[in-house]
Amino acid sequence: MNILQIIPGSGGSFYCGNCLRDDKFHLAMKKQGHEVTKIPMYLPLFSDEHDLNDIPVFYGAISIYLKQLYPVFRHAPAWLDRLLNSGPMLKLAASMAGSTNAKGLEEMTVSMLMGEEGKQKEELNRMVSWMAEYLTPDVIHLSNALLLGLAPKLKKEFPNAILVCSLQDEDVWVDAMKDSFRDKIWALMSTKAEYLDAFIAVSDFYAEVSLEKMNIPKEKVFINHLGVDPDEYKFAKPESKARNIGYISRMCEGNGFDIIVDAFIELKKDTACQDVKLIVTGGSTGDDKPLLKQVRQKLKEERLLEQVEFHEDFNGEGRHKFFKKVKLISVPVRNGEAFGLYLLESMASGVPVVQPNLGAFAEIVNKSKGGIIYENNTAEELAVTFKKLLNNENKIQELSVTGRKAVEKEFNIYTKTDHLIHIYKQLMEKN
């Protein structure tokens, strides 16, 4: 089967769960003998991915931003576009504010969803022309519904290909925008959804969210949980580790980075927890600098800065070294998530997870039996939950073992890839 994935890159400046999701399916499908090609949009792909250097980045973040704001750039010479879309320039954009922040990008999001009627139509034509020259896909898989503006053109140019779209956390982007744009963007996505053969939601929870937010026929929505390759992760017995708490995600307010820091400060008030350290990883963007500065200052005032380790390397082996250091992890995302791939990465490494009862967290934890769910997403309740678990070594060992087994059986990337290929084949038979 010839499969094309169209993926918005993160530039590698922070832990991007969606990027890792696409990469893990990409590698698993290739190992199963399928022809799989990734086309990056906006920014270079997550640096832990195994990219093909001869595939250009389409819709370069700097170029399309300038063309959206200043019409003169829509007629810029080709050499200027190449400069703006060069690797170093896009890496710089990824590390700065704006490219990963929904606020201020409302008009561009609308324009992108308008596709051929939008201000980026020339880039759409360039991308599709490149695809037509080099690829003959059986399946075109869009990484998320914010890319649905591509669908009409893709369906027209590749009528024999199945067009599929993943559904994961679009609401986080859209609902952060100005009120006047939200309904318009959801309506645009609903309109473009007509061109899709199917949608793949990453959890039962997010399938329901998507059906509520978008006008998608229920029969078009399939559910396929995420997976990881358990052989890529080394299981470390919890009794061999110090009592360290971990955080792995982009260090931002939305992901509750300040919540876990406050929970750590609260926990350290207990004299029985003086040995506990907090180890954080996942990177950040320019938008997150004020929060990071504020957090460091608070830790300094509490005389706890030396007991917090900022583990810089969250790619590849660096991520595995992080899991070796921690006994528990928590990413207390303020509004929950559609899944959270870090849950599986942690459990595969033998690290239990501690998550709020939001989004799909309870669905994943209940299915895996690899962690604890707490009710109110406050620093105080998280600290209490940490304390109870840290004082129950038998429970930690139990969660560690059951979580690892769940990844091997229920959340194995090869099982999930088999299911995804089965969905593709079903759709191809109908086409």
Summary of the structure (lengths in Angstrom):
residues: 431
radius of gyration: 21.7
end to end distance: 14.9
largest distance: 66.4
contacts: 1527
relative contact order: 0.12
helix: 53%
strand: 14%
